[in-house]
Amino acid sequence: MLLELSEVLACPACGPPQVMVAVVHEAEGHRVRRGFLGCPTCDSRYSIDEGVVQLGGRESQPLPEESASSPECVPDGGALLVGAVLNLARGHGYVLLGPELAGMADEVAAVAGGWEVVSLAPARSPAAKSANLSRIVMPESAPLPALPGRFGAAALAGEQEAERIREFANALGSFGRLAIVAPGPGAVAAMREAGLEVLASDERVAVASRRA
């Protein structure tokens, strides 16, 4: 986990705007291999083991290889598609990936240039191969532990509830982009209701941007 990631994550128990503090037991440069994230308000602690943040998902049940791959709704070349529509070849910041994209997180990180990719997963994923990838294990139904306006880009896949789209939209800063690969029929309307401007939409991907 990137040490600075604690500055954009909210305490899962308290919710935004409560930030967490990283306590480091073992690190390599700015990447924490072992330690925990602690909340100074409720005293909750969330372990960091082998660089993976544990926010209450199934840490003891690793994802099988077939579950670690991209879902069927994601087309071939999905990582390149995400990188292109989110414009990851330029700039830098944090990119938030929904749990359905956990299997292609390393591929997205490979095309993300100076961005730090933050991948959510419901269970322990294979070890990250990319230096710019932080993995977070958390329950699928849990609220998004992201501080509002701190992410430059985000991506989801498949049919999503309007509330989930709103959560990811709220995590975006000014001009931040949200992509939904293989979007459901209500995705575009939900993006607009979340205050985003839809830039493009077809059966492969819907892309929207946070206004200034």
Secondary structure, DSSP 8 states (H G I E B T S, - for coil): -BGGGGGTBB-TTT-TT-B-EEEEEEEETTEEEEEEEE-TTT--EEEEETTEEESSSBTTS---TTTTS--TTS-TTHHHHHHHHTTTTS-EEEEEE-GGGGGGHHHHHHT-TEEEEEEEESB------STTEEEEE--TTS---B-TT-EEEEEEESS--HHHHHHHHHTEEEEEEEEEES--TTHHHHHHHTTEEEEEE-SSEEEEEE--
